[in-house]
Amino acid sequence: MAKKSEVMIGIERTPKSEWKALGGADHDQWNDRLLNLVTRALPVDQHNADAVSRAGAAVAAGTVDMNPADPIEGILIGQLVVANEAALSMYKRAWACSPDHYFEAHTKYLQLADKASRTVAMLTERLDQHRGRGQQQIVVKHVTVNADQAMVADNIVTGKTNDAVSAAKLLAATVDQPMPNIGPTKEAVPVDGGRKSE
């Protein structure tokens, strides 16, 4: 009977967070793993160490510039980078196939490039939503009119906003004038019973 090998999983109790800018996590085990997966997924010759090193360094620099704040952003940025590389690679292959001689291959590469480009756009939207830029602001106004015709307005603001608009500023912008008194009209309105005048 063969003895089963044991798998040891260890997590650092006090993470150093030296590579947080690459994966968004406090634990560098995650950041290193994510960077390795992204580098292996790039459309470069994985047997050419120089090409992989250059591409990996460029991806790492771009990821640092995008500054993932947490592991979710790290995942989205990693997928976004790979999808963008795939789209550009497919466009390159499409134009390498002459449409005059290889029309079907040319068309197929363009379709794949367009799909990857749509994926890049979708991932960018998801990243913006996660960062709070995609949230909407909803303002609900409650208006109460009492017997003396004084209007009381109250606003409720929900949603995260990037600008510094507060509920107090929105309240200050409302009109605090009483409603005009609308009494009965004194003008007579002729009623002809629906007959047309000749």
C-alpha positions in Angstrom: 0.0 0.0 0.0 1.4 3.4 -1.0 1.5 6.1 1.6 -0.4 9.3 0.8 1.7 12.4 0.8 0.7 15.2 3.1 0.0 18.7 2.0 1.0 21.5 4.3 -0.7 24.9 4.0 0.8 27.7 6.0 -0.5 31.3 6.4 1.7 34.0 7.8 0.4 35.4 11.1 1.9 38.8 10.6 2.0 39.5 6.8 4.6 41.8 5.5 2.5 43.3 2.7 5.6 44.1 0.6 3.8 43.2 -2.7 0.3 44.5 -1.9 0.5 46.8 -5.0 0.6 43.7 -7.2 -2.5 41.8 -5.9 -4.2 44.0 -3.3 -3.8 41.5 -0.4 -2.0 41.9 2.9 -0.5 38.4 2.4 2.2 38.3 -0.1 1.5 34.6 -0.8 -1.7 35.7 -2.6 0.0 38.6 -4.4 2.9 36.4 -5.7 0.4 33.7 -6.8 -1.8 36.1 -8.7 1.2 37.7 -10.4 2.5 34.3 -11.5 -0.9 33.2 -12.8 -1.3 36.5 -14.8 2.2 36.2 -16.2 1.6 32.6 -17.3 -1.7 33.6 -19.0 -0.1 36.2 -21.2 0.1 35.4 -24.9 3.9 35.2 -25.1 6.1 32.2 -25.7 6.2 30.7 -22.2 9.4 28.8 -23.1 11.3 32.0 -23.8 12.5 33.2 -20.4 13.5 36.6 -21.7 10.1 37.3 -23.3 8.2 36.1 -20.1 10.4 38.3 -17.9 9.9 41.4 -20.0 6.1 40.8 -20.3 5.8 40.0 -16.6 7.8 43.1 -15.6 5.5 45.3 -17.8 2.4 43.7 -16.4 3.7 44.2 -12.8 4.4 47.9 -13.5 0.9 48.4 -15.0 -0.7 46.6 -12.0 1.2 48.8 -9.6 0.0 51.9 -11.5 -3.6 50.6 -11.2 -3.1 50.2 -7.4 -5.4 47.4 -6.3 -6.8 48.2 -2.9 -8.0 44.7 -2.1 -7.8 41.1 -3.5 -11.0 41.7 -5.5 -9.5 44.6 -7.3 -6.3 42.5 -7.8 -8.4 39.7 -9.5 -10.2 42.2 -11.7 -7.0 44.0 -12.7 -5.3 40.7 -13.5 -8.2 39.5 -15.7 -8.4 42.9 -17.3 -4.6 42.8 -18.2 -4.9 39.3 -19.7 -8.1 40.1 -21.6 -6.5 43.3 -23.1 -3.3 41.3 -24.1 -5.5 38.7 -25.7 -7.5 41.3 -27.6 -4.4 43.0 -29.0 -2.9 39.6 -29.9 -6.0 38.6 -31.8 -6.0 42.0 -33.7 -2.4 41.5 -34.6 -3.1 38.0 -35.9 -6.1 39.2 -37.9 -4.1 41.8 -39.7 -1.3 39.2 -40.3 -3.8 37.1 -42.3 -4.4 38.9 -45.6 -8.2 39.2 -46.0 -7.7 38.6 -49.7 -6.2 35.1 -49.2 -7.4 34.1 -45.7 -10.7 35.8 -45.3 -12.2 33.2 -42.9 -9.2 33.2 -40.6 -9.0 37.0 -40.7 -12.7 37.3 -39.8 -12.5 34.8 -37.0 -9.5 36.6 -35.4 -11.4 39.9 -35.6 -14.4 38.3 -33.9 -12.3 36.9 -31.1 -10.6 40.3 -30.7 -13.9 42.0 -30.4 -15.1 39.5 -27.7 -11.9 40.1 -25.7 -12.4 43.9 -26.1 -15.9 43.7 -24.8 -14.6 41.7 -21.8 -12.0 44.4 -21.1 -14.8 47.0 -21.1 -17.0 44.9 -18.8 -14.1 44.3 -16.4 -13.3 48.0 -16.4 -16.9 48.8 -15.4 -16.9 46.2 -12.7 -13.6 47.6 -11.3 -15.1 51.1 -11.3 -18.3 49.8 -9.6 -16.2 48.1 -6.9 -14.2 51.3 -6.3 -17.5 53.2 -5.9 -17.4 55.3 -9.1 -20.3 53.4 -10.6 -22.8 54.0 -7.8 -25.7 56.2 -8.3 -27.0 58.8 -5.9 -30.7 58.7 -5.1 -32.4 61.7 -3.6 -35.8 61.2 -2.0 -37.8 64.3 -1.1 -40.5 64.2 1.5 -42.8 67.2 1.4 -45.4 67.8 4.1 -47.9 70.7 3.9 -49.6 71.6 7.2 -52.8 73.6 7.8 -51.0 76.9 7.8 -49.7 76.1 4.3 -46.1 76.0 5.5 -44.0 73.5 3.5 -41.6 71.2 5.4 -39.0 69.5 3.1 -36.7 66.6 4.0 -34.2 64.9 1.8 -32.7 61.5 2.1 -29.5 60.8 0.2 -28.5 57.2 -0.5 -25.5 55.9 -2.4 -21.8 56.7 -2.3 -20.7 59.8 -4.1 -17.2 60.9 -5.0 -18.1 64.6 -4.7 -18.5 66.1 -1.3 -22.3 66.8 -1.6 -23.9 66.2 1.7 -27.5 66.0 2.8 -27.1 69.4 4.5 -26.1 71.1 1.3 -29.0 69.5 -0.5 -31.4 70.7 2.2 -30.0 74.2 1.9 -30.8 74.2 -1.8 -34.5 73.5 -1.3 -37.0 76.3 -1.4 -38.2 77.2 2.1 -41.1 79.5 1.0 -44.6 78.7 2.0 -47.0 77.5 -0.8 -49.2 80.2 -2.2 -52.8 80.2 -0.9 -55.1 79.0 -3.6 -58.6 80.2 -3.1 -61.8 79.8 -5.2 -61.8 81.7 -8.5 -64.3 84.6 -8.8 -64.6 84.4 -12.6 -67.6 82.7 -14.0 -66.9 79.9 -16.4 -69.6 79.5 -19.1 -71.0 76.0 -19.5 -73.0 75.3 -22.6 -73.8 71.6 -22.0 -71.4 70.3 -24.6 -73.2 72.1 -27.5 -71.1 73.6 -30.2 -71.5 77.3 -30.8 -72.5 78.4 -34.3 
